[in-house]
Amino acid sequence: MTLTADRGADWSGESFERRRASTQPRRSWASRQPFERRRTPLNADPSLRALAWRSVGPRYAVATAGLDAFVATGVGAALLAPHYSLALAAALAAGGAAVFVASVALGQGYRRELLGDGPREFQSVLRSSVALAILLMVLGFLLGVDVPRELVLVGVPALAGLACLARHLHRRRLHGIRRDGSAMMSTILVGDEGSARRVIADLARAAHHGYRVDGVCLPDLSAGVAIDGVPVVGGTADVVQVVADRAAEVVIVTGSTLSGDALRRLSWALGRAGAHMVVAPDIVEVSGPRLTVRPTAGLSLLEVEVDSPRRRLVAKSVIDMTLATLGLLAVLPVLLGAALAIRLTSAGPAFFRQTRVGVDGAPFTIWKLRTMYVDADARRDALLAQSEGNGVLFKMRRDPRVTTVGRVLRKYSLDELPQLWNVVRGDMSLVGPRPPLESEVRQYEDEVHRRLRVKPGLTGLWQVSGRSDLDWDESVRLDLRYVDNWSVAMDLMILWKTGRAVLGGSGAY
């Protein structure tokens, strides 16, 4: 690797890319040709190009549109068949499906950048379903078209649910492919060594997002040949040439190495190289609804929401109260059966209550089905040396204090069902951080107290990310991420994933 540098460069000049160490011939990012076009094994190999998201993404989008059309046609035909001839019902259903797919497309529901990751593709389906319902009502009530009522009352909700389910299954298949290394976006990191390490670690934990870090460009080439297994492929000034040589799809800029005019010029150059630019701000674990870009005076100001708006809090409370009440009524037979099994197999009460710490440190009484023998607390001190909780939490995979019935209840989280009563009372939420013991709170480090800013939850990010298999630091990181970024959409997604985690029984002991 040959290192060249302009030692006499003027740091106040306009061409940032000319001021740093590089391994390639220098070209201005603002020029008409900011990189040299040349064939390399990475940008010329057709087998590699076929595995990239740039090639897979369009096919995935077409398949997604086909799924939407299939679901819409099937739902429409099933509901229209009793009212029209089979041929006419099929034709009308196909026309409705075309309208639905066009509406989703207008809502950017098939954009390659939005597919396979995040909630926005599901939101486009829901918005299009609402638009379709409005269109049917307009046709029926204003234009006098004979629109069956069940098409609006049953068909549209069924279409929304089935289309989202089909996309979810389609996405799971994509995530499986990505875990095997295909359908990934070749990504180059630009930034200082510390920031690059953080981004590499974060993206490695979530391969399903589709970012595969193939190289790092550093301002200081003396850092070494690799960072956490990712090769250093050049200096900051080399990034555009590296993108061209490697056929990279994304450049992530992190840290404070590039800013202002340099970022603007880099975006121009990457546009010519056919890559996207993503800026990872130094503020960590803050995303979603808390971040808003506000254009002001030619600047792009990143506004960070410091507190949850009242409308979102009200929506969360309404959802909690409604679902918890319905859920409590639905699981009442299960609770009674489990309580009877507990009383018949071990001495002591069927229910267990304990003081936990709630929102802003307020104590409350939590209710659970008893899964341990009545002398469990007295035996805890003798077992502390065998704890597998890795930190504040006390956990044992084969805890001798747990009863035979208790193991079954814990495996499928049935012992947590009485906490629906705590949700109805307002002590807890359906989704939130784990409700801690008072003894655990006394051991909290400074930032961990942030977990107490919201109501504790019956389920949360840590439950759907491994439950007791997670160590203490990872549990805290997930809880803080939830507290900082929660939204109604996130809550609904966690509730959806909780069902899968509970049925699988992984991480529960």
Secondary structure as GFF3:
##gff-version 3
##sequence-region A 1 509
A	DSSP	three_ten_helix	16	18	.	.	.	ID=ss1
A	DSSP	alpha_helix	41	44	.	.	.	ID=ss2
A	DSSP	alpha_helix	46	51	.	.	.	ID=ss3
A	DSSP	alpha_helix	53	80	.	.	.	ID=ss4
A	DSSP	alpha_helix	86	106	.	.	.	ID=ss5
A	DSSP	alpha_helix	120	137	.	.	.	ID=ss6
A	DSSP	pi_helix	138	142	.	.	.	ID=ss7
A	DSSP	alpha_helix	149	150	.	.	.	ID=ss8
A	DSSP	pi_helix	151	155	.	.	.	ID=ss9
A	DSSP	alpha_helix	156	179	.	.	.	ID=ss10
A	DSSP	beta_strand	185	190	.	.	.	ID=ss11
A	DSSP	alpha_helix	193	205	.	.	.	ID=ss12
A	DSSP	three_ten_helix	207	209	.	.	.	ID=ss13
A	DSSP	beta_strand	211	218	.	.	.	ID=ss14
A	DSSP	three_ten_helix	221	223	.	.	.	ID=ss15
A	DSSP	beta_strand	226	227	.	.	.	ID=ss16
A	DSSP	beta_strand	230	235	.	.	.	ID=ss17
A	DSSP	three_ten_helix	236	238	.	.	.	ID=ss18
A	DSSP	alpha_helix	239	246	.	.	.	ID=ss19
A	DSSP	beta_strand	250	254	.	.	.	ID=ss20
A	DSSP	alpha_helix	261	273	.	.	.	ID=ss21
A	DSSP	beta_strand	276	280	.	.	.	ID=ss22
A	DSSP	three_ten_helix	288	290	.	.	.	ID=ss23
A	DSSP	beta_strand	291	296	.	.	.	ID=ss24
A	DSSP	beta_strand	299	304	.	.	.	ID=ss25
A	DSSP	alpha_helix	310	345	.	.	.	ID=ss26
A	DSSP	beta_strand	351	357	.	.	.	ID=ss27
A	DSSP	three_ten_helix	359	361	.	.	.	ID=ss28
A	DSSP	beta_strand	363	369	.	.	.	ID=ss29
A	DSSP	alpha_helix	376	383	.	.	.	ID=ss30
A	DSSP	three_ten_helix	384	386	.	.	.	ID=ss31
A	DSSP	alpha_helix	404	411	.	.	.	ID=ss32
A	DSSP	three_ten_helix	414	416	.	.	.	ID=ss33
A	DSSP	alpha_helix	419	425	.	.	.	ID=ss34
A	DSSP	beta_strand	429	431	.	.	.	ID=ss35
A	DSSP	alpha_helix	438	441	.	.	.	ID=ss36
A	DSSP	three_ten_helix	446	453	.	.	.	ID=ss37
A	DSSP	beta_strand	457	459	.	.	.	ID=ss38
A	DSSP	three_ten_helix	463	465	.	.	.	ID=ss39
A	DSSP	three_ten_helix	467	469	.	.	.	ID=ss40
A	DSSP	alpha_helix	472	485	.	.	.	ID=ss41
A	DSSP	alpha_helix	488	504	.	.	.	ID=ss42
###
